[in-house]
Amino acid sequence: MFEGWRIKVKIFVQLNLIGAIALIQPATTFALPLSPGDRLEVSIPNEKYFARTYQVNQNGDIEVPFLGALSVVGLEPVEVENKLSQLLISQNYFPADNLQLSVQILEWAPIQVSVKGELFQPGRVLINEGEEIQPNAISPESLQITGDYPTRRYLTTAIRAAGGVLPTANVKQVYLIRQEQEIIVDLSGIFTGELVKDIPLIAGDQIIVPATDFQAQLVRPSQITPPGMKVFVSNLTVPATSNASASITNREEGIVFPYGSRFSQAVIATNCAGGTQATNAHRHAVLVRANRLTGAITYLDRPVEDLLRDSHNETENPLLMPKDGVACYDSRITNTRDIFKTISEIFTPLLLLRTIF
């Protein structure tokens, strides 16, 4: 095993140990298991019945002339090659010493897998999604180029498609369940720079990310975390007179912060800090957050100056999470000034009318 990743195989219902280990061994040719929708080409020199393009059907089979359905789902191309060769020889279609058969992948189909646990958007996800494949239609490019490598049909891709892991995710023990096999994968090397074994997936795989204690080191852009997040914000009346002048152009969709940003950075980015010290130094900022599981609303109210000067305090200056809300309130001096300004605007026309009449 390579340093930096650990894979453990658990056997259920008298599962063959050697077969289970073969599932997770690193493939020297970077081969992937087949899923429904994948297209492969069988080549046999000077042969016209069996040599053709096949597509794995919903049952995980390919329909071979004269042989019927051949189950290939979960097999790598070289395993399909061996299985089909043995079947053709055993059925006396070819002599054992005179069959030259090769299998090459033309197109890897999108697949659906289930991802649950400590993720921002758990559920069923579709990975390796690209241009829709039309039934019985092979593009000229696909017939000319074989060996397509689907970089988006791996474990980390499915986790990213589910929104990425939460800071409470146990990335050292990510479970991959395939039929009666359970594999435990250590993905912590993504955050430490060590080697990580990324496992190719097939349709129907189930991924479970268990929970652990909060880990601040997971709150940063990575291969299995979101690159950024939208936060709903509202700026001050002073010194910015509107969201537009504070460069907040779309309050409905929020603004995007890099994943790993903190409360204080949102306060600065939304023009809640700075200005005239005498009138603006005593502002307050409020962070509003909804619990992902219960929906309960919590809030954190902090003086802006204290928040900025003590920004190293992780409790007082928490990490932002997607869909948080940040609002700022002016100081008492500013509020009092605006009250007198409003009174003045009301009474000035009255004094003018009294002078006239």
C-alpha positions as a printed Julia matrix, in Angstrom:
357×3 Matrix{Float64}:
   0.0     0.0     0.0
   1.14    3.53   -0.67
   1.88    5.76    2.31
  -0.86    8.3     2.93
  -3.87    6.17    2.14
  -5.43    3.16    3.72
  -8.07    0.85    2.34
  -9.78   -1.79    4.38
 -11.98   -4.5     2.95
 -14.82   -6.01    4.93
 -16.22   -9.29    3.7
 -19.94  -10.08    3.85
 -21.8   -13.35    3.22
 -18.81  -15.52    2.31
 -17.44  -12.99   -0.2
 -14.24  -14.14   -1.84
 -11.33  -12.27   -0.25
  -9.17  -12.22   -3.34
 -12.0   -10.81   -5.46
 -12.65   -8.06   -2.94
  -9.03   -6.97   -2.86
  -8.88   -6.96   -6.66
 -11.68   -4.41   -6.64
  -9.54   -1.8    -4.91
  -6.03   -2.53   -6.11
  -4.51    0.31   -8.15
  -4.82   -0.55  -11.83
  -1.58   -0.13  -13.73
  -3.54    0.75  -16.9
  -5.95    3.1   -15.06
  -8.85    0.84  -16.07
 -12.3     1.46  -14.6
 -15.19   -0.93  -13.92
 -18.05   -0.86  -16.42
 -21.5     0.57  -15.7
 -24.8     0.66  -17.64
 -24.53    3.01  -20.61
 -20.8     2.44  -21.25
 -19.84    1.64  -24.82
 -17.09   -0.75  -25.77
 -15.66   -2.11  -28.98
 -14.81   -5.79  -29.46
 -12.19   -6.37  -32.15
 -11.45   -9.76  -33.77
  -9.39   -9.85  -37.01
 -11.36  -10.9   -40.1
 -14.54  -11.55  -38.09
 -17.98   -9.96  -38.7
 -20.41  -11.47  -36.19
 -18.88  -10.88  -32.77
 -16.6    -7.94  -33.6
 -18.78   -4.87  -33.15
 -19.7    -2.01  -30.79
 -21.64   -2.93  -27.65
 -23.42   -0.86  -25.04
 -23.96   -2.09  -21.47
 -27.71   -2.23  -20.9
 -29.65   -1.34  -17.74
 -29.2    -4.87  -16.4
 -25.43   -4.62  -16.72
 -25.2    -6.93  -19.76
 -24.06   -6.75  -23.35
 -26.03   -8.65  -25.96
 -23.62  -10.86  -27.89
 -24.85  -12.52  -31.12
 -25.55  -16.26  -30.7
 -24.5   -16.07  -27.05
 -27.17  -13.83  -25.52
 -26.68  -11.61  -22.49
 -23.18  -11.42  -21.01
 -22.91   -9.75  -17.61
 -20.08   -7.17  -17.59
 -21.11   -4.54  -15.03
 -18.4    -4.01  -12.43
 -15.75   -5.64  -14.64
 -12.75   -3.87  -16.1
 -12.2    -4.05  -19.88
  -9.45   -6.67  -19.59
 -11.79   -8.85  -17.51
 -14.49   -8.53  -20.17
 -11.91   -9.51  -22.76
 -11.0   -12.68  -20.85
 -14.62  -13.58  -20.1
 -15.79  -13.19  -23.7
 -12.75  -15.09  -25.06
 -13.36  -18.03  -22.74
 -17.04  -18.13  -23.69
 -16.35  -18.08  -27.44
 -13.81  -20.87  -27.06
 -16.01  -22.99  -24.79
 -18.9   -22.66  -27.29
 -16.57  -23.85  -30.09
 -16.81  -20.66  -32.12
 -13.02  -20.34  -32.13
 -10.17  -22.71  -31.42
  -8.27  -21.99  -28.22
  -5.0   -21.21  -30.03
  -6.47  -19.07  -32.8
  -8.55  -16.32  -31.12
  -7.22  -12.78  -31.08
  -9.76  -10.64  -29.23
  -9.42   -7.2   -27.72
 -11.86   -4.92  -25.88
 -11.53   -1.14  -25.9
 -13.75    1.51  -24.34
 -15.34    4.03  -26.69
 -17.42    6.11  -24.25
 -17.91    6.18  -20.49
 -21.51    7.02  -19.58
 -22.7     9.27  -16.73
 -23.55    7.27  -13.61
 -25.72    7.86  -10.54
 -24.37    7.2    -7.06
 -25.7     7.9    -3.57
 -23.76   10.16   -1.2
 -24.85   10.77    2.4
 -23.46   11.83    5.73
 -21.46   14.98    6.57
 -21.91   16.83    3.28
 -23.48   20.13    2.31
 -25.9    18.56   -0.19
 -26.25   14.8     0.43
 -28.35   12.69   -1.91
 -28.13   11.06   -5.32
 -25.68   12.68   -7.7
 -24.93   12.25  -11.39
 -21.21   12.24  -12.18
 -19.27   12.17  -15.45
 -22.17   14.1   -16.94
 -21.38   15.51  -20.34
 -23.0    15.56  -23.73
 -26.07   13.34  -23.74
 -25.55   10.0   -25.46
 -28.27    9.15  -27.96
 -29.37    5.49  -28.14
 -27.72    3.51  -30.95
 -25.79    6.58  -32.08
 -21.99    6.54  -32.12
 -20.18    9.74  -32.99
 -17.44    9.54  -35.64
 -14.93   10.73  -33.05
 -15.83    7.85  -30.75
 -15.18    5.33  -33.52
 -11.74    6.78  -34.2
 -10.55    7.35  -30.63
 -10.51    4.62  -27.98
  -9.36    4.6   -24.4
 -11.39    7.62  -23.23
 -10.4     8.38  -19.63
 -13.32    9.6   -17.47
 -11.74   11.88  -14.9
 -15.19   12.57  -13.39
 -16.19    9.06  -12.36
 -14.22    8.81   -9.15
 -14.94    8.93   -5.42
 -13.75   12.5    -4.91
 -15.89   13.69   -7.83
 -19.03   12.27   -6.24
 -18.23   13.93   -2.89
 -17.65   17.27   -4.62
 -20.94   16.86   -6.55
 -22.72   16.52   -3.18
 -21.49   19.97   -2.16
 -18.28   18.8    -0.49
 -17.62   17.64    3.07
 -18.61   19.58    6.17
 -16.02   20.58    8.78
 -17.42   17.75   10.93
 -16.65   15.05    8.33
 -14.39   12.13    9.22
 -12.33   12.1     6.02
 -10.11    9.32    7.38
 -12.97    6.8     7.23
 -15.1     7.33    4.15
 -17.24    4.28    3.38
 -17.8     3.01   -0.15
 -20.47    0.3    -0.36
 -20.75   -1.71   -3.56
 -23.25   -4.55   -3.51
 -22.01   -6.73   -0.6
 -18.62   -5.08   -0.23
 -17.7    -2.26    2.13
 -14.48   -0.34    1.56
 -13.03    2.24    3.94
 -10.97    4.96    2.28
  -8.7     7.52    3.93
  -8.97   10.89    2.12
  -7.1    12.95    4.7
  -4.1    13.18    2.37
  -6.06   15.67    0.26
  -5.49   18.2     3.04
  -1.96   17.13    4.02
  -0.44   16.64    0.56
   0.06   12.9     0.96
  -0.84   10.34   -1.7
  -4.55    9.45   -1.86
  -6.09    6.51   -3.65
  -9.1     7.79   -5.62
 -11.41    4.87   -6.38
 -13.32    4.6    -9.68
 -17.08    4.25   -9.22
 -19.82    2.29  -10.92
 -23.55    2.99  -11.05
 -25.33    2.23   -7.79
 -22.35    2.78   -5.48
 -23.15    4.25   -2.06
 -20.79    6.63   -0.26
 -21.11    7.43    3.45
 -19.11   10.19    5.15
 -19.34    9.75    8.95
 -19.23   12.53   11.53
 -16.53   13.55   13.96
 -15.5    16.69   15.84
 -15.28   20.08   14.13
 -12.02   20.45   12.16
 -11.08   23.95   11.06
  -8.41   22.58    8.7
 -11.16   21.2     6.45
 -12.62   24.65    5.85
 -10.65   25.6     2.76
 -10.96   24.96   -0.99
  -9.88   21.45   -1.92
 -10.77   18.49   -4.11
 -13.63   17.51   -1.75
 -14.74   20.91   -0.4
 -16.52   23.79   -2.14
 -14.27   26.43   -3.77
 -16.54   29.24   -2.61
 -19.87   29.99   -0.95
 -22.68   32.49   -1.19
 -23.4    34.66    1.84
 -26.35   37.04    2.14
 -25.24   40.49    3.25
 -26.59   43.96    3.99
 -24.35   46.99    4.34
 -24.55   50.14    6.49
 -26.38   53.32    5.66
 -23.16   55.21    6.4
 -20.61   55.48    4.87
 -22.22   53.59    1.94
 -25.7    54.9     1.09
 -26.82   51.76   -0.75
 -25.88   48.19   -1.51
 -24.96   49.27   -5.04
 -22.41   51.8    -3.84
 -20.98   49.13   -1.53
 -20.53   46.82   -4.56
 -23.35   44.54   -3.38
 -25.27   44.25   -6.6
 -27.46   41.2    -5.99
 -28.82   40.77   -2.49
 -31.15   37.92   -3.56
 -28.27   35.64   -4.56
 -25.75   36.97   -2.05
 -22.07   37.47   -2.74
 -19.4    34.8    -3.11
 -16.63   34.38   -0.54
 -13.77   31.88   -0.73
 -14.48   28.83    1.41
 -12.61   29.42    4.65
 -13.51   33.11    5.01
 -14.5    34.42    8.44
 -17.14   36.73    9.9
 -14.7    39.68   10.02
 -13.89   39.33    6.32
 -17.57   39.55    5.39
 -17.89   42.68    7.54
 -14.98   44.33    5.71
 -16.1    43.15    2.26
 -19.58   44.62    2.71
 -18.22   48.06    3.69
 -19.27   47.78    7.33
 -15.86   48.82    8.67
 -13.86   52.05    8.57
 -15.1    55.58    8.02
 -15.05   58.47   10.5
 -13.97   57.1    13.86
 -16.07   59.52   15.94
 -19.34   58.51   14.3
 -18.7    55.03   12.88
 -16.44   53.28   15.39
 -19.25   51.8    17.47
 -21.15   49.87   14.82
 -22.47   46.35   15.34
 -22.46   43.36   12.99
 -24.78   40.36   13.22
 -24.13   36.89   11.82
 -27.3    34.82   11.23
 -27.03   31.08   10.62
 -29.54   28.25   10.1
 -28.69   24.79   11.41
 -28.36   22.43    8.43
 -30.16   19.53   10.14
 -32.71   21.12   12.49
 -33.33   24.44   10.74
 -32.89   26.3    14.05
 -31.7    29.9    13.67
 -28.76   31.22   15.7
 -27.14   34.63   15.64
 -23.95   36.29   16.82
 -23.93   40.05   17.58
 -20.51   41.69   17.83
 -19.18   45.28   17.88
 -17.36   45.8    14.59
 -14.2    47.29   16.11
 -13.93   44.48   18.68
 -14.51   41.91   15.96
 -11.71   43.29   13.79
  -9.18   43.85   16.57
  -9.81   40.4    18.08
 -10.2    38.59   14.75
  -7.7    35.95   15.91
 -10.34   34.73   18.38
 -11.98   31.84   16.51
 -14.99   31.75   18.86
 -15.78   35.45   18.4
 -14.85   35.39   14.72
 -16.27   32.11   13.34
 -15.8    30.67    9.9
 -18.54   31.5     7.4
 -20.75   28.75    6.08
 -22.83   28.74    2.87
 -26.08   30.76    3.09
 -25.05   32.63    6.23
 -26.42   36.15    6.63
 -24.39   39.18    7.69
 -26.05   42.5     8.6
 -24.51   45.72    9.94
 -26.02   48.44   12.15
 -24.84   52.04   12.51
 -23.52   53.51   15.74
 -25.7    55.4    18.24
 -24.07   58.7    17.24
 -24.98   58.13   13.6
 -28.51   57.11   14.54
 -28.97   60.19   16.75
 -27.63   62.44   14.01
 -30.09   60.95   11.52
 -32.97   61.51   13.96
 -32.19   65.22   14.26
 -31.65   65.4    10.5
 -35.12   63.94    9.96
 -36.69   66.39   12.44
 -34.94   69.25   10.69
 -36.21   68.13    7.28
 -39.77   68.09    8.68
 -39.7    71.49   10.42
 -37.72   73.47    7.82
 -40.68   73.72    5.37
 -42.96   74.74    8.25
 -40.62   77.56    9.28
 -40.45   78.7     5.68
 -44.25   78.83    5.43
 -44.47   80.75    8.74
 -41.99   83.31    7.42
 -43.93   83.76    4.2
 -47.34   84.18    5.83
